[in-house]
């Protein structure tokens, strides 16, 4: 059980101790620094411990933000400091030295001393919430009046909603989903339970779409919207009650894609029941979405900590955002998840799967071109120096396997003359073009795959610090996915495209998993995992070899793709689950615009 050390002389009539107990803390009084040090020594080092001044006046939610957020090792507001195991040593040091001296609230002195040791102390934005330690009766009365003047629950509900969201989510979902989140919190439901409910609802929606009946399509559209409402609710519940967790991070990071791509499969199955084969369109939509997300991730990682990160294009974007209506237009035209799911739901209920996929591909292609063009212009016009961390993140996102790594090691130090992004673009064009142009099983495609592996090695031989090097991961994703799609389509046998859908879904999961590990600051998946599943160039080469070997037995190609998909999925999922449920996994929660 977490512990609060309440320091200072008791304040008659103060509800502070009861408020702290309502937050789940055991309260231990300590009259002065020496008593606080003794009380701290009695708290196990692996437990959360907080120090709060008895004179604290403020909102309970201000205390909740400072004392219960699991994402930070140390967190503080005026008069209150909380640390977890990762910052306990710094707190012990502060109590033994600087924290016992000086003026001001004891908790504030400790927070400053903890920061002085180099341990970051998170200080949450309180907005209109109050957190104060009054020096006398008049200040206490003024602080109490300030507390009474603010509707704490309204602030808490507003803060449960993302600061940046799409138009549909902001105006059509969040106005009521925040109240659903509060209802869940008051009944002890967790964000993970709501996330799971969202997944189950989406899978049921996919099952309804797979019936191929009009009632099934209508039910699927309705259930998809319900799933999205729950998807918004789980994050709002996490922010409302500060129930962040590593498991929640993993579920939130992966279930959105699982829901969307499962729905694509449901639509394809439903269309097949009516004699319309749209598996190629479903696969194309998934490829487009995945490549678009990789563009987003790569660009953000490349510029995460870049210096001199300015450009005329960025300045123009800021000016456009200063005009209110342009913000919403620019968010809507890229078809973020809210608008995208709303469009899919409505078209599913009213039209056919083929029309759904045509609209989805057209809308997402436009959004991808718009965002990618803007980012290319920013990259070419800004003067920025990228860090080693950014270069390593891009190298990890390339998903290079043993063949590319071997060449990179042989060429390292001698490849500065190569333009990495242009080599990657050349390899992508050759590979995708050959897969689309050459007949199924043509041995020349294997030779092109070998050349592609060579370009993959050349592209990553030097640190990826070029202005456009963030394009390399999405280029490689496009090359691999398009090759699998083209070979499956040209095999022209039953089951080839569904098998290809499963293979790309498994590989895409691995790529999303890599992104969220990097975002959490824990680095990419272990090298053994990437080597085991071959890297992008290894999988491309293997797929072309399978096509060449099975050219006279094309009916066996779907079996080979399925076996490869199962192997990749098992290896990736086992390692991913092991990591995300481990103590070292980050509590990653995306607060930006949804993908």
C-alpha positions as CSV (number, residue, x, y, z in Angstrom):
1,X,0.0,0.0,0.0
2,X,1.4,3.4,-0.9
3,X,2.3,5.7,2.0
4,X,2.0,9.5,2.6
5,X,4.2,11.1,5.2
6,X,2.2,14.1,6.4
7,X,4.7,16.7,7.6
8,X,4.2,19.6,9.9
9,X,1.8,20.5,12.8
10,X,-1.8,19.4,12.4
11,X,-4.2,22.0,11.0
12,X,-7.5,21.9,12.9
13,X,-10.5,21.0,10.6
14,X,-8.3,20.1,7.6
15,X,-9.8,17.3,5.4
16,X,-6.3,16.6,4.0
17,X,-5.7,13.2,5.8
18,X,-9.1,11.9,4.7
19,X,-8.5,13.1,1.1
20,X,-5.2,11.2,1.0
21,X,-6.8,8.1,2.3
22,X,-9.5,8.4,-0.4
23,X,-6.6,8.2,-2.9
24,X,-5.5,4.9,-1.4
25,X,-2.6,6.1,0.8
26,X,-1.7,5.1,4.3
27,X,-1.1,8.3,6.2
28,X,1.8,8.7,8.6
29,X,2.2,12.0,10.5
30,X,5.6,13.5,11.0
31,X,6.0,16.8,13.0
32,X,9.4,17.7,11.5
33,X,12.2,16.6,9.1
34,X,13.7,14.2,11.6
35,X,10.3,12.5,12.1
36,X,9.8,12.4,8.3
37,X,13.2,10.7,7.9
38,X,12.3,8.1,10.4
39,X,8.9,7.5,8.8
40,X,10.5,7.2,5.4
41,X,13.0,4.6,6.6
42,X,10.0,2.5,7.6
43,X,8.6,2.4,4.0
44,X,9.9,-0.4,1.8
45,X,12.0,1.0,-1.1
46,X,9.8,-0.8,-3.7
47,X,6.6,1.1,-2.7
48,X,5.4,4.5,-3.7
49,X,5.9,7.1,-1.0
50,X,4.8,10.7,-0.8
51,X,5.5,13.7,1.3
52,X,2.7,16.2,1.8
53,X,2.7,19.4,3.9
54,X,-0.1,19.4,6.5
55,X,-1.0,23.0,5.6
56,X,-1.7,22.0,1.9
57,X,-4.9,23.5,0.5
58,X,-6.1,22.4,-2.9
59,X,-8.2,20.2,-5.0
60,X,-8.1,16.4,-4.6
61,X,-7.4,16.0,-8.3
62,X,-4.3,18.1,-7.9
63,X,-3.1,15.7,-5.3
64,X,-4.1,12.8,-7.5
65,X,-2.1,14.2,-10.4
66,X,1.0,14.6,-8.2
67,X,0.8,11.5,-6.1
68,X,-0.8,8.7,-8.2
69,X,0.4,9.0,-11.8
70,X,2.3,5.7,-12.5
71,X,4.2,7.1,-15.5
72,X,6.7,9.1,-13.6
73,X,9.3,8.2,-11.0
74,X,8.9,11.5,-9.3
75,X,6.1,14.0,-9.5
76,X,5.2,17.2,-7.5
77,X,2.9,20.1,-7.0
78,X,3.2,22.8,-4.4
79,X,3.3,21.2,-1.0
80,X,3.3,17.6,-2.3
81,X,5.9,15.2,-3.7
82,X,5.6,11.6,-4.7
83,X,8.3,9.1,-5.8
84,X,8.3,5.5,-7.0
85,X,11.1,3.0,-6.6
86,X,13.1,4.5,-9.5
87,X,13.5,7.8,-7.6
88,X,13.6,6.5,-4.0
89,X,17.4,6.8,-3.8
90,X,17.3,10.4,-4.8
91,X,14.6,11.1,-2.2
92,X,16.6,9.4,0.6
93,X,19.6,11.5,-0.4
94,X,17.4,14.6,-0.4
95,X,16.0,13.8,3.1
96,X,19.5,13.3,4.4
97,X,20.9,16.5,3.0
98,X,19.4,19.5,1.4
99,X,15.8,18.7,2.0
100,X,16.1,19.4,5.8
101,X,17.4,22.9,5.3
102,X,16.1,26.2,3.9
103,X,12.7,27.9,4.0
104,X,9.4,27.0,2.4
105,X,7.3,23.9,2.5
106,X,9.3,20.7,3.3
107,X,7.8,18.8,0.3
108,X,8.9,21.6,-2.0
109,X,12.4,21.6,-0.6
110,X,12.6,17.9,-1.1
111,X,11.4,18.2,-4.7
112,X,14.1,20.7,-5.5
113,X,16.7,18.5,-3.8
114,X,15.6,15.5,-5.8
115,X,15.9,17.4,-9.0
116,X,19.3,18.6,-8.0
117,X,20.5,14.9,-8.0
118,X,19.6,14.7,-11.7
119,X,16.3,12.9,-11.2
120,X,13.5,14.5,-13.3
121,X,10.5,15.6,-11.3
122,X,7.2,15.8,-13.3
123,X,5.2,18.9,-12.5
124,X,1.7,18.4,-14.0
125,X,-0.2,21.3,-15.5
126,X,-2.9,22.2,-13.0
127,X,-4.8,24.9,-15.0
128,X,-7.5,26.2,-12.8
129,X,-6.9,23.6,-10.1
130,X,-5.4,24.9,-6.8
131,X,-2.4,23.5,-5.0
132,X,-1.0,25.8,-2.3
133,X,0.6,25.9,1.1
134,X,-0.7,29.1,2.8
135,X,1.6,30.9,5.2
136,X,-1.2,32.4,7.4
137,X,-4.9,32.3,8.1
138,X,-5.7,35.0,5.5
139,X,-3.9,33.1,2.7
140,X,-5.6,29.9,3.8
141,X,-9.0,31.5,3.6
142,X,-8.2,32.9,0.1
143,X,-6.9,29.5,-1.1
144,X,-10.0,27.7,0.3
145,X,-12.2,30.3,-1.6
146,X,-10.2,29.6,-4.8
147,X,-10.8,25.9,-4.3
148,X,-14.5,26.4,-3.9
149,X,-14.7,28.6,-7.0
150,X,-13.6,25.8,-9.3
151,X,-15.8,22.9,-10.4
152,X,-13.1,20.2,-9.9
153,X,-15.2,17.5,-11.5
154,X,-15.7,19.5,-14.7
155,X,-12.0,20.1,-14.9
156,X,-11.3,16.5,-14.4
157,X,-13.8,15.5,-17.2
158,X,-12.3,18.0,-19.6
159,X,-8.7,16.8,-18.9
160,X,-9.8,13.2,-19.6
161,X,-10.2,14.2,-23.3
162,X,-7.1,14.4,-25.5
163,X,-5.8,17.8,-26.1
164,X,-5.6,17.1,-29.9
165,X,-8.1,15.0,-31.6
166,X,-9.9,14.7,-34.9
167,X,-13.1,16.6,-35.7
168,X,-15.4,13.6,-35.5
169,X,-13.9,12.4,-32.2
170,X,-14.0,15.9,-30.7
171,X,-17.5,16.8,-31.6
172,X,-19.3,13.5,-32.1
173,X,-17.8,11.2,-29.5
174,X,-16.0,13.0,-26.7
175,X,-19.0,15.1,-25.5
176,X,-20.6,11.9,-24.1
177,X,-17.8,9.3,-24.0
178,X,-16.1,11.2,-21.1
179,X,-19.3,10.6,-19.0
180,X,-19.1,6.9,-20.0
181,X,-15.5,7.0,-18.7
182,X,-16.6,8.5,-15.4
183,X,-19.4,5.9,-15.1
184,X,-16.8,3.1,-15.6
185,X,-14.4,4.7,-13.1
186,X,-17.1,4.8,-10.4
187,X,-17.9,1.1,-10.9
188,X,-14.3,0.0,-10.7
189,X,-13.8,-0.8,-14.4
190,X,-10.3,-0.5,-15.7
191,X,-9.1,0.9,-19.1
192,X,-7.9,-2.5,-20.1
193,X,-11.3,-4.0,-19.6
194,X,-12.8,-1.2,-21.8
195,X,-10.1,-1.8,-24.4
196,X,-10.9,-5.5,-24.5
197,X,-14.6,-4.7,-24.8
198,X,-13.8,-2.5,-27.8
199,X,-11.8,-5.3,-29.4
200,X,-14.6,-7.8,-28.9
201,X,-17.2,-5.4,-30.3
202,X,-15.0,-4.8,-33.4
203,X,-14.5,-8.5,-33.9
204,X,-18.3,-9.1,-33.6
205,X,-18.7,-6.3,-36.2
206,X,-16.3,-8.0,-38.5
207,X,-18.2,-11.3,-38.0
208,X,-21.5,-9.5,-39.0
209,X,-19.8,-8.0,-42.1
210,X,-18.6,-11.5,-43.0
211,X,-22.2,-12.7,-43.3
212,X,-22.6,-10.8,-46.6
213,X,-26.2,-10.0,-45.7
214,X,-27.6,-6.4,-45.6
215,X,-28.6,-6.8,-41.9
216,X,-25.0,-8.0,-41.2
217,X,-23.6,-4.9,-42.9
218,X,-25.9,-2.5,-41.0
219,X,-25.1,-4.3,-37.7
220,X,-21.4,-4.1,-38.5
221,X,-21.5,-0.4,-39.1
222,X,-23.3,0.3,-35.9
223,X,-21.0,-2.0,-33.9
224,X,-17.9,-0.4,-35.4
225,X,-19.1,3.0,-34.1
226,X,-19.8,1.4,-30.7
227,X,-16.3,0.0,-30.8
228,X,-14.8,3.4,-31.5
229,X,-16.8,5.0,-28.7
230,X,-15.3,2.4,-26.3
231,X,-11.8,3.0,-27.9
232,X,-12.1,6.7,-27.0
233,X,-13.5,5.8,-23.5
234,X,-10.6,3.6,-22.5
235,X,-8.1,6.4,-22.9
236,X,-10.4,8.9,-21.3
237,X,-10.9,6.5,-18.4
238,X,-7.1,6.2,-18.0
239,X,-6.7,10.0,-17.9
240,X,-9.7,10.5,-15.6
241,X,-8.5,8.0,-13.0
242,X,-4.7,8.0,-13.9
243,X,-4.9,4.3,-14.5
244,X,-1.9,4.0,-16.8
245,X,-0.2,0.7,-17.2
246,X,2.3,-1.2,-19.3
247,X,-0.4,-3.7,-20.2
248,X,-2.7,-0.9,-21.2
249,X,0.1,0.6,-23.3
250,X,0.5,-2.6,-25.2
251,X,-3.3,-3.2,-25.7
252,X,-3.9,0.4,-26.8
253,X,-0.9,0.3,-29.2
254,X,-2.0,-2.9,-30.9
255,X,-5.8,-3.3,-30.7
256,X,-6.6,-0.4,-32.9
257,X,-4.9,-2.0,-35.9
258,X,-6.2,-5.4,-35.0
259,X,-9.7,-4.1,-35.0
260,X,-9.4,-2.2,-38.2
261,X,-7.6,-4.9,-40.2
262,X,-10.0,-7.6,-38.8
263,X,-12.9,-5.5,-40.1
264,X,-11.2,-5.4,-43.5
265,X,-11.0,-9.2,-43.5
266,X,-14.7,-9.4,-42.5
267,X,-15.7,-7.2,-45.4
268,X,-13.7,-9.3,-47.8
269,X,-15.3,-12.5,-46.5
270,X,-18.7,-11.0,-46.8
271,X,-18.1,-9.9,-50.3
272,X,-16.8,-13.3,-51.3
273,X,-20.1,-14.8,-50.1
274,X,-21.8,-12.7,-52.8
275,X,-19.3,-13.7,-55.5
276,X,-17.2,-10.5,-55.3
277,X,-13.5,-11.1,-54.6
278,X,-12.1,-7.9,-52.9
279,X,-9.2,-9.5,-51.0
280,X,-6.8,-7.6,-53.2
281,X,-8.5,-4.3,-52.2
282,X,-8.5,-5.3,-48.6
283,X,-4.9,-6.1,-48.8
284,X,-4.2,-2.8,-50.6
285,X,-6.0,-0.8,-48.0
286,X,-4.0,-2.5,-45.2
287,X,-0.7,-1.9,-47.0
288,X,-1.6,1.8,-47.6
289,X,-2.6,2.3,-44.0
290,X,0.5,0.6,-42.6
291,X,2.9,2.5,-44.9
292,X,1.2,5.8,-44.1
293,X,1.7,5.1,-40.3
294,X,5.3,4.2,-40.9
295,X,5.8,7.6,-42.6
296,X,4.3,9.3,-39.5
297,X,6.4,7.3,-37.1
298,X,9.7,7.7,-39.1
299,X,9.3,11.4,-39.5
300,X,8.5,12.0,-35.9
301,X,11.4,9.8,-34.7
302,X,13.8,11.5,-37.1
303,X,12.9,14.9,-35.7
304,X,12.2,13.9,-32.1
305,X,15.2,15.7,-30.8
306,X,16.6,17.5,-33.8
307,X,18.3,20.8,-33.3
308,X,17.5,24.0,-35.3
309,X,14.3,22.3,-36.2
310,X,12.8,25.2,-38.3
311,X,11.6,25.6,-41.9
312,X,9.5,28.0,-43.9
313,X,7.0,25.2,-44.4
314,X,6.6,24.7,-40.7
315,X,6.1,28.4,-40.2
316,X,3.4,28.4,-42.9
317,X,1.7,25.5,-41.1
318,X,1.8,27.4,-37.8
319,X,0.2,30.4,-39.6
320,X,-2.6,28.2,-41.0
321,X,-3.2,26.7,-37.6
322,X,-3.7,30.2,-36.2
323,X,-6.9,30.4,-38.3
324,X,-9.4,28.3,-36.4
325,X,-11.3,26.6,-39.1
326,X,-8.2,25.5,-41.0
327,X,-7.1,23.4,-38.1
328,X,-10.2,21.2,-38.4
329,X,-10.0,21.0,-42.2
330,X,-6.4,20.0,-42.1
331,X,-7.1,17.3,-39.5
332,X,-10.1,15.9,-41.4
333,X,-8.5,15.7,-44.9
334,X,-5.9,13.3,-43.7
335,X,-8.7,10.9,-42.6
336,X,-7.6,10.2,-39.0
337,X,-9.1,7.2,-37.2
338,X,-12.3,8.8,-36.2
339,X,-13.2,10.1,-39.6
340,X,-12.0,6.9,-41.2
341,X,-14.0,4.6,-39.0
342,X,-17.1,6.8,-39.3
343,X,-16.8,6.6,-43.1
344,X,-16.2,2.9,-43.1
345,X,-19.2,2.3,-40.8
346,X,-21.6,4.4,-42.9
347,X,-20.5,3.0,-46.2
348,X,-20.6,-0.6,-44.8
349,X,-24.2,-0.1,-43.7
350,X,-25.4,1.6,-46.9
351,X,-23.2,0.2,-49.8
352,X,-21.0,-2.7,-50.6
353,X,-17.5,-3.8,-49.5
354,X,-16.1,-2.9,-52.8
355,X,-17.3,0.7,-52.5
356,X,-16.0,0.8,-48.9
357,X,-12.5,-0.2,-50.1
358,X,-12.5,2.2,-53.1
359,X,-13.4,5.1,-50.8
360,X,-11.0,4.0,-48.1
361,X,-8.1,3.7,-50.5
362,X,-8.8,7.0,-52.3
363,X,-9.2,8.9,-49.0
364,X,-6.2,7.4,-47.4
365,X,-4.0,7.8,-50.5
366,X,-4.9,11.5,-50.6
367,X,-4.2,11.9,-46.9
368,X,-0.9,10.0,-47.3
369,X,0.2,12.2,-50.2
370,X,-0.7,15.4,-48.4
371,X,1.1,14.6,-45.2
372,X,4.2,13.1,-46.9
373,X,4.6,16.0,-49.4
374,X,4.4,18.4,-46.5
375,X,7.0,16.5,-44.5
376,X,9.3,16.2,-47.5
377,X,9.1,20.0,-48.0
378,X,9.9,20.6,-44.3
379,X,12.8,18.2,-44.4
380,X,14.3,19.9,-47.5
381,X,13.9,23.4,-46.3
382,X,14.8,23.1,-42.6
383,X,18.4,23.3,-41.3
384,X,18.5,20.6,-38.7
385,X,21.2,18.4,-37.2
386,X,19.8,15.0,-36.3
387,X,21.1,13.1,-33.3
388,X,22.6,9.6,-33.0
389,X,19.4,8.6,-31.2
390,X,17.3,9.6,-34.1
391,X,19.6,7.8,-36.6
392,X,19.4,4.6,-34.5
393,X,15.6,4.8,-34.3
394,X,15.4,5.0,-38.1
395,X,17.8,2.1,-38.4
396,X,15.7,0.0,-36.1
397,X,12.5,1.0,-38.1
398,X,14.1,-0.2,-41.3
399,X,13.8,-3.8,-39.9
400,X,17.0,-4.9,-41.6
401,X,17.8,-8.6,-41.3
402,X,21.0,-10.6,-41.6
403,X,21.6,-10.0,-45.3
404,X,21.4,-6.2,-45.0
405,X,23.4,-6.2,-41.7
406,X,26.2,-8.2,-43.2
407,X,26.6,-5.7,-46.1
408,X,26.3,-2.8,-43.7
409,X,29.1,-4.1,-41.6
410,X,31.3,-4.7,-44.6
411,X,30.6,-1.2,-46.0
412,X,30.6,0.8,-42.8
413,X,33.0,3.7,-43.0
414,X,33.2,3.5,-46.8
415,X,29.6,4.3,-47.7
416,X,29.5,8.0,-47.0
417,X,29.2,8.7,-50.7
418,X,26.0,6.8,-51.1
419,X,22.7,8.6,-50.8
420,X,20.9,6.2,-48.5
421,X,17.4,7.3,-49.3
422,X,18.0,7.2,-53.1
423,X,19.5,3.7,-52.8
424,X,16.5,2.6,-50.9
425,X,14.1,4.2,-53.4
426,X,16.0,2.5,-56.3
427,X,15.7,-0.9,-54.6
428,X,12.0,-0.3,-53.8
429,X,11.2,0.7,-57.4
430,X,13.1,-2.3,-58.8
431,X,11.5,-4.8,-56.4
432,X,8.0,-3.6,-56.6
433,X,8.2,-3.0,-60.3
434,X,9.5,-6.4,-61.0
435,X,6.9,-8.1,-58.8
436,X,4.2,-6.2,-60.7
437,X,5.6,-6.7,-64.2
438,X,7.2,-10.2,-64.2
439,X,5.1,-13.4,-64.4
440,X,4.5,-15.4,-61.2
441,X,7.5,-17.6,-60.4
442,X,9.8,-16.0,-63.0
443,X,13.4,-16.8,-61.8
444,X,14.4,-13.2,-62.8
445,X,12.4,-12.0,-59.8
446,X,14.7,-13.9,-57.5
447,X,17.7,-12.1,-59.0
448,X,15.9,-8.8,-58.5
449,X,15.2,-9.8,-54.8
450,X,19.0,-10.4,-54.4
451,X,19.7,-7.0,-55.8
452,X,17.0,-5.5,-53.5
453,X,18.9,-7.1,-50.5
454,X,22.1,-5.4,-51.7
455,X,20.4,-2.0,-51.9
456,X,18.9,-2.7,-48.4
457,X,22.4,-3.1,-47.0
458,X,23.8,-0.1,-48.8
459,X,21.0,2.1,-47.5
460,X,21.8,1.4,-43.9
461,X,25.5,1.2,-44.1
462,X,25.9,4.9,-43.0
463,X,24.1,6.6,-40.1
464,X,20.7,7.7,-41.2
465,X,21.1,11.4,-40.6
466,X,20.2,12.7,-44.1
467,X,17.3,15.1,-44.6
468,X,15.1,12.5,-46.2
469,X,16.4,9.4,-44.6
470,X,13.1,9.0,-42.6
471,X,11.6,7.9,-45.9
472,X,13.7,4.7,-45.9
473,X,11.5,2.6,-43.5
474,X,8.3,3.3,-45.4
475,X,10.0,2.6,-48.7
476,X,11.1,-0.8,-47.5
477,X,7.6,-1.5,-46.1
478,X,6.1,-0.6,-49.5
479,X,8.6,-2.9,-51.3
480,X,7.9,-5.9,-49.1
481,X,4.2,-5.5,-48.9
482,X,3.7,-4.8,-52.6
483,X,5.9,-7.8,-53.5
484,X,3.7,-10.1,-51.4
485,X,0.5,-8.7,-52.8
486,X,1.7,-8.9,-56.4
487,X,2.9,-12.5,-56.1
488,X,-0.4,-13.6,-54.4
489,X,-2.5,-11.9,-57.0
490,X,-0.5,-13.4,-59.9
491,X,-0.6,-16.9,-58.4
492,X,-4.3,-16.7,-59.3
493,X,-5.2,-19.6,-57.0
494,X,-7.9,-19.7,-54.3
495,X,-6.6,-18.7,-50.9
496,X,-3.5,-16.8,-52.1
497,X,-4.7,-13.3,-51.3
498,X,-6.1,-14.2,-47.9
499,X,-2.9,-16.0,-47.0
500,X,-1.0,-12.9,-48.1
501,X,-3.3,-10.8,-46.0
502,X,-2.4,-12.9,-43.0
503,X,1.3,-12.7,-43.7
504,X,1.4,-8.9,-44.1
505,X,-0.8,-8.5,-41.0
506,X,1.7,-10.5,-38.9
507,X,4.7,-8.5,-40.3
508,X,2.8,-5.2,-39.8
509,X,2.2,-6.2,-36.1
510,X,5.9,-6.5,-35.7
511,X,6.5,-3.1,-37.2
512,X,3.9,-1.4,-35.0
513,X,5.4,-3.2,-32.0
514,X,8.8,-1.8,-32.9
515,X,7.4,1.7,-33.1
516,X,5.8,1.6,-29.7
517,X,8.9,0.2,-28.0
518,X,11.0,3.0,-29.5
519,X,8.4,5.6,-28.4
520,X,8.6,4.2,-24.9
521,X,12.3,4.7,-24.8
522,X,13.2,1.0,-24.4
523,X,14.6,0.6,-27.9
524,X,13.7,-1.8,-30.7
525,X,12.9,-5.5,-30.3
526,X,16.0,-7.7,-29.8
527,X,18.2,-8.5,-32.8
528,X,17.6,-12.2,-32.5
529,X,13.9,-11.6,-33.2
530,X,14.6,-9.5,-36.4
531,X,17.1,-12.1,-37.5
532,X,14.8,-15.0,-36.8
533,X,12.0,-13.6,-39.0
534,X,14.6,-12.6,-41.7
535,X,14.3,-8.9,-41.8
536,X,12.4,-7.2,-44.7
537,X,15.0,-8.2,-47.3
538,X,15.1,-11.8,-46.1
539,X,11.3,-12.2,-46.3
540,X,11.2,-10.6,-49.7
541,X,13.9,-13.0,-51.0
542,X,12.2,-16.0,-49.4
543,X,8.8,-15.1,-50.9
544,X,10.2,-14.8,-54.4
545,X,12.1,-18.1,-54.0
546,X,8.9,-19.8,-52.9
547,X,7.1,-18.5,-56.0
548,X,9.9,-19.7,-58.2
549,X,10.0,-23.2,-56.6
550,X,6.2,-23.5,-56.7
551,X,5.7,-22.1,-60.2
552,X,4.3,-25.4,-61.4
553,X,2.4,-26.0,-58.2
554,X,0.9,-22.6,-57.7
555,X,-1.9,-24.2,-55.6
556,X,0.7,-24.8,-52.9
557,X,1.8,-21.1,-52.7
558,X,-1.0,-20.1,-50.3
559,X,0.0,-23.0,-48.0
560,X,3.6,-21.7,-48.0
561,X,2.5,-18.1,-47.3
562,X,0.2,-19.3,-44.5
563,X,3.1,-21.3,-43.0
564,X,5.3,-18.2,-43.1
565,X,2.6,-16.1,-41.7
566,X,2.0,-18.5,-38.7
567,X,5.8,-18.6,-38.1
568,X,6.2,-14.9,-38.0
569,X,3.1,-14.3,-35.9
570,X,4.1,-16.9,-33.3
571,X,7.7,-15.6,-32.9
572,X,6.6,-11.9,-32.9
573,X,3.6,-12.4,-30.6
574,X,5.4,-14.5,-28.0
575,X,8.2,-12.0,-27.7
576,X,5.9,-9.0,-27.8
577,X,3.7,-10.4,-25.0
578,X,6.7,-11.3,-22.9
579,X,8.0,-7.7,-23.3
580,X,4.8,-5.8,-22.7
581,X,3.9,-7.7,-19.5
582,X,7.4,-7.4,-18.1
583,X,8.4,-4.8,-15.5
584,X,10.6,-3.0,-18.1
585,X,7.9,-2.1,-20.5
586,X,6.9,1.6,-20.8
587,X,3.5,3.0,-20.0
588,X,3.1,4.6,-23.4
589,X,-0.1,6.6,-24.1
590,X,-0.4,8.6,-27.2
591,X,-1.8,12.1,-26.5
592,X,-1.6,13.4,-30.0
593,X,-4.0,13.1,-32.9
594,X,-5.0,9.4,-33.4
595,X,-3.6,7.6,-36.5
